[in-house]
Amino acid sequence: MKVIVLGTAAGGGFPQWNCACPRCQAVTTPRTQDCIAVSSTGRDWWLVNVSPDIRVQIIGQPLLAAGPGPRETPIRGALLTDAELDHTAGLLMLREATEFRVWAPALSALEPIRAIIDSYHQWTWAVPPNEFELDGLRYQVFGVHDKPPRYASPGPGPWAVAYRITDLTTGGVLVYAPCLREWPPAFDDFVAGAHHVLLDGTFYRTDEMSTQTGAHRDQRGMGHLPISASLPYLSPGIHWHYTHLNNTNPLLDDDAPEWTELRSAGADVPADGALLEL
């Protein structure tokens, strides 16, 4: 299995277009918004989340290049972890795709996007079952929280899920959980035996929003478990990675002291475009 880490920033990317904080002004390595691409063969690819930056992310990856026909693409569809705009708005950029399939929790929230895309092509849309197979990969689904996006009406969940993706040929296992509100006991079983795990790295500390922006918002209430709260759960033998970093996260500074704590726990933050092979 090949996994391309297409983007690693939270909504708005890094730097954010409307932010003049010292970190955004001093940026030397921009990051696009969080999503990945997976393939068991290196030929047929599936997006997991589709960020608003998806056009730039695709063009920057030779493995995802169009061809060999004039209108062919190796991208077959997408699996979504949630209905947040930073994980779904990029679907509109792909509206000219034909025979495209999308799996999404809380599918009803995507009706406005579906209505636009249906004007171009009739895609296949479905709620992911608890377990299914697709192009040599097995997907297992874990509900992580019931918080709807701010634009959506409340309804039954789960509104966000994590995916455990297993290569049926090599046995390689990836877990992708960019929106993790808590670390329930069952999540230990979900990640057990994985080779690589991409975790929610939106915030580093519980008071990050209030101390850096003055916005008194609870990070867990926003659907994100801070890194400082998830680090104690990291077990040896797994390659742990953090993604979906908000522009308040000190890890966006290469010289931040928090990197010492992160590396001591056996974790890192991959660069945009990183390739994992399992």
DAWOKA-V144358 format. One record per run of one state. SS is the DSSP state (helix for helix, strand for strand, loop for the rest). FROM is the first residue (numbers start at 1). LEN is the number of residues. If there is no record, write none. Layout:
ss-><SS SS>
from-><FROM FROM>
len-><LEN LEN>
This chain:
ss-><loop strand loop strand loop strand loop helix loop strand loop strand loop strand loop strand loop helix loop helix loop strand loop helix loop strand loop helix loop strand loop strand loop strand loop strand loop strand loop helix loop strand loop helix loop helix loop strand loop strand loop helix loop helix loop strand loop strand loop>
from-><1 2 8 9 10 14 15 22 26 31 32 33 34 35 40 45 49 54 60 62 65 75 80 85 95 101 104 107 119 124 127 131 135 137 146 160 168 173 178 185 192 196 201 208 214 227 234 239 244 245 246 250 253 258 265 267 269 274 278>
len-><1 6 1 1 4 1 7 4 5 1 1 1 1 5 5 4 5 6 2 3 10 5 5 10 6 3 3 12 5 3 4 4 2 9 14 8 5 5 7 7 4 5 7 6 13 7 5 5 1 1 4 3 5 7 2 2 5 4 1>
